[in-house]
Amino acid sequence: MSESEHLVRGVDHVAYPTFDPAGTVRFYRDTLGFPVVHSICAAGWGPDRHPDFIHFFFDIGNDDRLAFFYYFGLAPFDGGPQGDSYSRFAEDVPIWFIRSRHLAIHVDSEDHLMEYRRRLDASEWPVEMQIQHETIESIYTHDPNGYMIEITRAMRPVTPQEDLDADLTIDALVDVVAGPAPSMDALLVRKAELIIERAEEWQRTRSENAQAVSAE
């Protein structure tokens, strides 16, 4: 087994706190149709003064689960007027920054996406946005806790060239944020430099692969 071998097989679960377990169940189980598949009644767990809590899980497909913690006797925290039950933000925090924290759930087709749009639009949590961006189309809403939820479908497969571009972009990003003035311009310049630096290696690899295919 190599040290870099990819052994992870997806998401076991993502977990959030909730101050509204009833609304959470109505949203995920009764509106979206995600069944409850597991729960833990935790009495007396944790250090001193840790409240009793319920930890419950919804099946979101592909053996992945979405989980919530409800703590008995814990009141919602004070804070700014924006955000969700976990993080409260002041009025001057940009809404696009707050909405960057979200959960995206995948569906296989446009028909499936529109079915979830129908369910949401008929509920207490209608769709707030429907957007096509690059390779995906998504609908967005907020659950009863204030968490932004995205349901998304692929409009086309992601190509190997796009995977390569992603590696270049992130390597360039890591380099420029280590500098004194990160910017999009600096990222694009660094990305161009990386393309030049790696072009010879790519060409050599491409030739080797072509020779291997010819020898088969």
C-alpha positions in Angstrom: 0.0 0.0 0.0 1.5 3.3 -1.0 1.5 6.2 1.4 -0.6 8.3 -1.0 -3.2 5.7 -1.8 -6.7 7.1 -1.7 -8.6 5.0 0.9 -11.5 7.3 1.7 -14.9 6.2 0.2 -17.0 9.2 0.5 -18.8 11.0 3.3 -19.9 8.9 6.3 -21.9 11.9 7.7 -21.9 15.6 8.1 -23.2 16.9 11.4 -24.7 20.2 12.6 -26.3 21.4 15.8 -30.0 22.3 15.8 -32.2 24.3 18.1 -35.3 23.2 16.2 -35.4 19.4 15.9 -39.1 19.3 14.9 -38.6 21.7 12.0 -35.4 19.8 11.0 -37.4 16.6 10.8 -40.2 18.3 8.8 -37.7 19.7 6.4 -35.5 16.7 5.7 -37.8 13.7 6.4 -41.3 15.0 5.6 -40.5 17.5 2.8 -37.4 16.1 1.1 -38.1 12.5 1.9 -34.8 11.6 3.6 -35.6 8.8 6.1 -34.3 8.8 9.6 -31.8 5.9 9.8 -30.1 6.2 13.2 -30.3 8.0 16.5 -28.3 8.1 19.7 -29.9 9.0 23.0 -26.8 10.3 24.9 -27.5 10.8 28.6 -24.6 11.6 30.9 -22.1 11.7 28.1 -19.1 14.0 28.0 -17.5 16.1 30.7 -19.2 17.8 33.6 -22.0 20.1 32.7 -22.4 18.6 29.3 -26.1 18.4 28.5 -28.0 15.3 27.5 -28.4 15.2 23.7 -30.0 13.4 20.8 -27.8 12.7 17.8 -30.0 11.7 14.8 -29.2 10.8 11.2 -30.9 11.1 7.8 -30.1 8.9 4.8 -29.2 11.2 1.9 -28.3 8.3 -0.5 -25.1 6.5 -1.6 -24.6 5.4 2.0 -24.1 9.0 3.1 -25.8 10.6 6.0 -26.7 14.0 7.3 -26.7 14.3 11.1 -27.9 16.7 13.8 -27.3 17.3 17.5 -30.1 18.5 19.7 -28.9 19.5 23.2 -31.6 19.5 25.9 -31.9 22.8 27.8 -29.5 24.7 25.6 -30.8 28.1 24.5 -29.8 29.6 21.2 -26.7 31.8 21.4 -26.8 35.5 21.2 -24.9 37.1 18.3 -25.3 39.0 15.1 -28.5 39.0 13.1 -27.2 36.9 10.2 -26.2 33.3 9.9 -27.4 30.0 11.3 -27.9 28.3 14.7 -24.2 27.6 14.9 -22.6 30.8 13.7 -24.1 34.3 14.1 -22.7 37.1 12.0 -22.8 40.9 12.3 -24.7 43.0 9.9 -21.5 44.1 8.1 -20.5 40.6 7.1 -21.2 40.1 3.4 -24.1 37.7 2.7 -22.1 36.0 0.0 -19.5 35.1 2.6 -22.1 33.6 4.9 -23.7 31.6 2.1 -20.4 30.1 1.1 -20.9 27.7 4.1 -23.4 25.3 2.7 -24.2 21.6 2.1 -24.6 20.4 -1.5 -26.5 17.2 -2.2 -26.2 15.5 -5.6 -29.0 14.1 -7.8 -28.7 12.3 -11.1 -30.9 14.2 -13.5 -32.8 17.4 -14.3 -36.1 15.6 -13.6 -34.9 14.7 -10.1 -33.8 18.2 -9.5 -37.2 19.6 -10.5 -38.9 17.0 -8.3 -37.1 18.4 -5.3 -37.9 21.9 -6.4 -41.6 20.9 -6.5 -41.4 19.5 -3.0 -39.6 22.6 -1.6 -41.9 25.1 -3.3 -44.9 23.3 -1.8 -43.4 23.5 1.7 -42.4 26.2 4.3 -39.0 26.4 2.6 -39.4 27.3 -1.1 -36.5 27.5 -3.5 -34.7 30.8 -3.2 -32.4 30.5 -6.2 -32.0 28.2 -9.3 -28.6 28.7 -11.0 -26.6 27.1 -13.8 -22.9 27.5 -13.3 -20.2 25.9 -15.3 -20.9 22.1 -15.2 -23.8 22.0 -12.7 -27.3 23.3 -12.1 -28.5 23.9 -8.5 -31.4 24.9 -6.4 -30.9 26.6 -3.0 -32.9 27.2 0.1 -32.3 27.5 3.8 -33.4 24.8 6.3 -35.1 25.6 9.6 -31.8 26.1 11.3 -30.6 28.7 8.8 -28.2 26.4 7.0 -28.0 26.9 3.3 -28.8 23.7 1.4 -28.0 23.1 -2.3 -29.4 20.3 -4.4 -27.4 19.9 -7.6 -27.1 17.9 -10.8 -24.3 17.7 -13.4 -25.1 19.1 -16.8 -22.2 17.3 -18.3 -19.2 15.2 -17.2 -16.1 16.9 -15.9 -13.2 16.3 -18.4 -9.6 15.3 -17.6 -8.5 18.6 -18.9 -10.7 20.4 -16.3 -9.2 18.1 -13.6 -5.7 19.2 -14.8 -6.8 22.9 -14.8 -8.1 22.5 -11.2 -4.7 21.2 -10.0 -3.0 24.1 -11.7 -5.4 26.6 -10.2 -5.0 25.4 -6.7 -1.3 25.1 -6.8 -1.1 28.7 -8.1 -3.5 29.8 -5.3 -1.4 28.2 -2.6 1.6 30.0 -4.0 0.0 33.4 -4.3 -1.7 33.5 -0.9 1.8 32.9 0.7 2.8 36.2 -0.8 2.2 39.8 0.3 -0.7 40.7 -2.0 -2.9 37.9 -3.2 -5.2 38.7 -6.1 -6.8 37.2 -9.1 -4.2 38.8 -11.4 -1.4 37.3 -9.3 -3.0 33.9 -9.5 -3.4 34.0 -13.3 0.2 35.0 -13.7 1.4 32.2 -11.4 -0.8 29.7 -13.2 0.7 30.7 -16.6 4.2 30.2 -15.0 3.2 26.7 -13.8 1.9 25.8 -17.3 5.3 26.7 -18.8 7.2 24.9 -16.0 5.2 21.7 -16.5 4.7 21.6 -20.2 7.8 19.5 -21.0 6.8 16.9 -18.4 3.2 16.7 -19.7 4.5 16.3 -23.3 6.8 13.5 -22.1 4.0 11.7 -20.3 1.7 12.0 -23.2 4.3 10.5 -25.5 4.9 7.6 -23.1 1.2 6.9 -22.9 0.8 7.0 -26.6 3.7 4.5 -27.0 2.3 2.2 -24.4 -1.1 2.2 -26.2 0.6 1.4 -29.6 2.5 -1.5 -28.0 -0.6 -3.2 -26.8 
